[in-house]
Amino acid sequence: MAERPEDLNLPNAVITRIIKEALPDGVNVSKEARRAISQAASVFVLYATSCANNFAMKAKRKTLNAGDVLAAMEEMEFERFLEPLREALEVYKKGQKGKKEVSEQKRKDKEKKADSENDKSREDEEEEEEERMEEEPEAENEVEEEEVEN
C-alpha cells in the first residue's frame, strides 16, 4: 500500500489531459479545481477497486478481472456506465487480439527468414564441399604426375 495519501493520486498530467478532452475549447480550469478532480478520481478508482476486489475474493481469486469491475460498477450504482465500459472492453480486446496476431505473424516471418538463411548457408556449405571434392582429385593427379616424373 502507499506510504502517503498523495501517492494514491493519479498523475496530474493525466488528469489535465482528461479535463481538456472533456471540456470545450476556451474553458479554463483552476489549479484548485484540477486538484479536487484529481482527488475525486483517485477516491473513485480506490472505491471501484475495493468493490471489484470483493467480487474476486467471493470467487476465491486473487486476480481482479473485467467482470469484477463491471459487477462493482453495478453494485456502486453506476449502471449507466456499464454499456460504455463493455464497449470499451470489446475495443480493447480486439486491439489486443490484433496486436497478438501481428506479433505472431512477425514471429513466423522471423522463423521463416531464419530457416531460409539456414537453408542458404547449408547450400553454400554443400557447394563449397563439392568444390573441395573436385579440387582434391586434381591435386592428387598433380602429385602422381610429379612422382612419375621423379
N, C-alpha and C positions, 0 to 999 in steps of 0.2 A: 504494500500500500504506500501511498505518497507520504513523505515526511512532513510536508507543509500543505496547507489548504490551497495555496497558489499553484502547487504542482498539478492539481486536478483541473485547472482551467485549460480550455482549448487555446491553441496559439492565436495571438492577436491578428496575424496576417490572414489566417483562415477566416476568422470572424469578419474582418474588414471586407474580404473578398465576397463572402456570402451576403453581407449587408448591401454592398454596392450592386451585386447582381439582382437583389430583391427589390431595390428602390429605383424609381425613375431617375434619369439624369438631372443634375442640378440640385438634388436633395442632399443636404449635408447632415451628418450625424456627429453629435458632440462626443468628446472623449469619454465623458461620464456615461453617456448612453451606450457607447460601444462596450464599455466595461460591464455595464449592467446586463447587456445582451449576452456577453461572453460568460458571465457568471450564471445566468439563467440557462444558457445552453449546456454548460458543464453540469449543472444540477440535473437537468433533464436527462443527459446521457447517463449519469450515475444512477438515476432512478430507473431508467429503462433497463440498464444493465443488471441492476439488482433484481428487478422483476423477471427478466429473462433467465437469470441465474436460478431463481426459484423454480422455474419450469424445468430447467436442466436437472436440478437436484431431485425433483419429484420423479424424473425419469431415470434417476441414478446414473447421470452422466456428469462429467466434469467439463465438457466442452459445450459452449453455447452454439446453437445453430440458428439459421434464419427462422425456422418455425418457432423457436423460443422467443425470438424478438417480436415476431408477429403476434404471438399469444400475449406477450407482455403489453404490446400496444393496445390490444383489445381490453386487457384487464385494467389498463390505465385510462380506459375510456377515450382512446384516440382512434376510434373505429374509422373515422373519415380519412385517416392516413393509410389504412390497410391496403386499399387498392393501388394507390400510387407506389407504396412500398413493394407490393407484389410485382408491379410492372417494372420498377427499377431493378428488382432482383432478377427478373427474367432477362432484362437487357444485360445485366452484369454476367449472368450465366452464359448467355450467348457470346458475349465478348470473351469470356474465359475459354469457352469451347473453341472459338475461332483462334485464340492465341495458342491453345493446346494443339490444334490441327496444324497451324503454321509451324510451331515448334517441332512437331512430329515430322512434317514434311522436310524441314531443314535437316533434321537428324538423318532421315532416309537419304536425302540428296548427298549429305556428307559421307554416309556409308558407301553409297554408290561411287562417289568420287574416289574414296579411299580404295575400294575394290578395283576400280578401273586403273588406278595408279599402281596397285599391287600387280594386276594382270600385266600392265605395260612393263613394269620392272622385271617380271618373270620372263616376258617375251624377250626383253633386252638381254637378260642373262642367258637365255637359251640361244639367242643369236650369237652372243659372244662365245659361248661354249662350242657352237658349230664352227665358228671361225677358227677357234683354237684347234679343234679336231682336224680341220682342213690344213692348217699350218703345220701340225705335227708330222703328218706323213711327208710333207715336203722337206722338213728339217731332217727327218730320218733318211730320206733319199740322198740329201746332200752329204750326210755323214758317211753313208755307204759308198758314195762316189769317191769321197776323199780317201777312204780305206782301200778302195780298189786301185786308186792311183798310187798309193804308197806301196 
